[in-house]
């Protein structure tokens, strides 16, 4: 029995709304013409997205790379409405699939700034992009400025993510251990907290639409993973890491520091499929589709074109060279040139 035809609208809606997998909803819309019209007219793809990620209530319009032109005066209001609903169905069906089935990868693209830095550039936030503890034999980490007290304002690290829309599932912090110190201290913080949001270009400040709980950070030299209670959709592409409370004091200057080797954010990047446009003060924005290709297949194609991993990106190689230069600036080596008397005589 075709229950969409034989049952009332509310009952059919209640049944199809139980589908919580985007693929199942797409399959339902392909059963028949009547089922497709029902899924589109009841905005089931959009409703599923809103159920999965409440942040999408801020979408005030959807855009395609080439939106269909109005068919002219002969187009009725009903036809225009259906055309708009069909567009929303396509967009939200793709969005739901991308948010739930795209590969989970590292979503951090670049390091923007740190609240304080003890020594620039050798202890820059840029070092936290590299997961290695040592680069070219040199310790790789960011260090805050030193303080006499343990409970001052939080130290923060600001990062840009790989896409305007990223579904973040887990974040990781690796505290730095100073192996050159006889005591081998680990400069962690008591707690860490994460914020996700966007840049308000008009006011030149950041708006944080999600703030995590405080996670205890162990004073241990290892990558510590913090899984969010549920996946969070970051709209705008920025991550702020807050370190709360200082733990370790340096025995040389008796100041408290926070030092980090690596920061990682794992999730699903939608860079190939969507872009956020016209994000306003209220948080409302337009959702623009860049491609309707399968997000998972697009990621697989990118990996094939990139070829086998060489262990580092060109940017990492440049950072490695820069760290060697920074190390030499920290510890300059006096080079003395000695010319033998025999060579002097030969030149004369």
Residue, then its C-alpha position, 0 to 999 in steps of 0.5 A: x500500500x502506498x501510504x503517502x497516497x492513502x494516509x493523511x498528510x500528518x500521518x505520512x509526515x510522522x512516518x517519513x520524519x522517523x528517517x534519520x539517515x540522509x541516504x534513506x530520505x533520498x531513497x524515499x524520494x526516489x520511490x515514486x513521483x508522489x513520494x518525491x513531491x511529498x518529501x520536497x513539499x514537506x521540506x523533509x531534507x531541511x528538517x533533517x538537517x535542522x534536527x542534526x545541527x540546530x546551528x543551521x537555523x541561521x541559514x536565511x537563503x540557499x544559493x546555487x552557482x547558477x540559480x534558475x532564472x524565473x520563467x517569466x510572467x507565465x510562471x505561477x506562484x505555485x510553480x515558483x514555490x515548488x521550484x524554490x522547494x526543489x532547490x532547498x531539497x537538493x541543497x539540504x540533501x547534499x548538506x545532510x550527506x556531507x555532514x554525516x558521511x564525508x571522511x573525518x580528517x584534520x580540519x585545521x588549516x592555519x594558525x592565526x595568533x596567540x594571546x601571548x608568546x614568550x619568544x618569537x619566532x622560535x616559540x610561535x603558534x605556527x609550531x603547533x601545526x606540526x605534530x612532531x615533537x622535534x623538527x630537524x632535531x629542534x624542539x617544536x612548540x608554542x610557549x606563552x609568556x611567563x607569569x608569577x601567578x597560576x590563575x590569570x586570564x586564559x591563554x588562547x590559540x586561534x586557528x582557521x579551519x579548512x572550510x566555512x562549514x566544518x563538522x567538528x567531532x574531536x579536538x586534541x592537545x599535546x602539552x610540551x615537555x622540556x627534555x633539556x631540563x634535568x627535571x623534564x617539566x611538562x608545561x600543561x594547563x589545568x583545563x582546556x576549553x574550545x570555542x567555534x565561530x566566525x569573524x565579524x569583518x565589520x566589527x573586526x572581532x570574533x563571534x563564538x557560537x559554540x563553547x565546549x565544557x572545560x576538559x581536564x588536561x593531564x600533565x603528560x607528554x602525549x596527544x590528549x583527545x577530547x571528544x565532543x558530546x555531539x558533533x558540532x557544525x562550525x559556521x565561519x571556520x574559526x577555532x579558539x583554544x583556551x588554556x585555563x590555569x597554569x601548572x608548571x613553573x620554570x626553575x630558571x626564572x620562577x615563572x609559570x608557563x603554558x607550552x603546547x607541541x600540537x593542536x588538532x581538530x578532527x571532523x568533516x570539512x565541506x570546503x568542496x561543496x559549500x560556502x558561507x556568504x553574507x554572514x551578518x551581525x545576527x548570525x544569519x547567512x546564505x548557504x551557497x552550493x559550489x558542487x553537487x558532486x558526492x563529498x566522499x568521492x571528491x575527497x577520494x579523488x583529491x587523495x588519488x591526485x595528491x598521490x602517496x603521502x611523503x610524510x610532510x607538506x611543502x609548508x612543513x618543509x618551509x617551517x622546518x627550515x625556518x625553525x633551524x634559522x630561529x635556532x641559530x638566532x637563539x644560539x649564534x655560532x661564532x665561526x673563525x676562519x683560519x688561513x695557514x701561513x703557507x697559503x698566505x705565502x702562496x698568495x703573496 
